């Protein structure tokens, strides 16, 4: 036994990898130095084009990690994060899983602290707080407005009242047997997965400790709002809505949160960088008018009203100023 933890509980740490040779070394070091020892590691090489896997294998050798404690799944072509997460899970054997992004790193007692909070394996999902690490050396500290129940956390996830990042959760692996991760819907794969996990989970707790380092200085990971990423956001909210309707959860509160999420997405089509009047008109028309609930300036409200009236000539004139 380690403290109050049953050390027979195997934890699988799952790490999708794509072109992170500058970061994977520190990430892997933090995984192999965990105070809890009954861990297996599953890495997915999503067709890296740099030295990421070579660096990883060097750290594995330096720590003497035996072959039966890790696996490296190799893709023949780049599949994206959703497929990589699914492949990680498919190769995991642990009672619990922990996702770690390959350019981040974790505190050495993260697994121990999260596992202790499961009360010897009786809790389905355990969450922790996290830090954002900046290139300047600054660190900011972040927590979430979690509820005590899985159902309420599901609802708070719909419009990101709590973030849906998976790596701050220790998750019972068997929950993933209830659904299939949709392939090639990237960027928002964690959004879809989180909603489904909270639906199927029976128990949740959180610990108020900052255990995960979310690295902000890898510019390759920055998610800019491009046409492709917006299409993924659209697919993501549609899948979540379909799931919630199928499960009979779309009451008035949920409908309102879905419309807020939809409007947040479609409003990007009225920004200068993403300007597309037809896309604004055709995307989630059921969310029109949602801007009334939000604290927009008078000019922004006029912009949305003109767009919803189809008065795009006037809107073009307004947007010159």
Steps between C-alpha positions, in 0.01 A plus 500: 500500500614859424344724764123444470526370142459143385814468290343213308307761301672535164496848344556546128657832398405573139709733284420582135815635330545715192811714430593599856873421511570814706248403768459121515816454708374708793155347464632144514733579793201618703309181419780262594572677832150455643484409868235240422671212324229269364477684169512395138569748220335501158647733237352550154739619230261683267750483213748748652725676251763605753710331771218470755505120522880485502503741796229301677685172452813658644315602818348151524852348486639746752230405752522130427129468435437129432334398175186370675430844651477702180386476141545725199219476246611624159275654235601466136337837426394797707154424640441788742437521871161325509629181338817520710298519823287204390811296423648591840188369673490185286851407620447595867456235772466716810200534728546875454644709219664841497554694179812717481571724200850438371615862532378534861629349825362395836595526866670188631214419739214558254405135453534426872283797601228427245496130576476561874186707434331199331456344845665176391334496162142589593486836315465513120655841423739712706597854394784726606605860445772603255764758415580682179875531437620791284829551318573797729511262794170629636246250626129562544273278709162375384208308643148421386154561640429129532177368641489197726292292257585362158169616351557862601856488368362372170270802482780742595714354220249584224602866474840462669390623842758243595771421246494161333875439488549131571845509657381633835286190555581153628237287327377145553596326177182294476296818441638508146330169421169691485584700187733533204724803451405664171806492272641811334290746700803664657541810720159432660545128559545566873172697505305207356680245716452696825124534455468126440727409790299710745182336372621145559697563820327438831735686731733800492729686734766766472817583688609858542861451402690639199653191344509550122724740305324623184786634286417820311824556307467228237376714212427191288215407733325837499148452362419793275142546388530385141225380271606140569494539877159668486366207300623271775329714763177481300529120474578480870197689624275313257623167634452614858148625423407173329632305799309713752177469302545125472539479878197722567701778665395799288294701748478879478829557683689262273339650187609846611857387566516328162383820328760704687769258381366509144491879496855520631605289201295674230596849617852432370360534147442870564857576608734669254734202486225242440240717325244285317144633491355187340661278761362718778151481350508124446674389821274424796212735407322373811757692706405836344411756764718336764713815503221667700616295801861609472680816597581633154550868413224689315706481182542123529129454568419707190738281300323181606154649441592613148645157420190323621282730287714420197600866467854420399551817292437711809717265705789540256469875535495478880808278509709760319503705819 
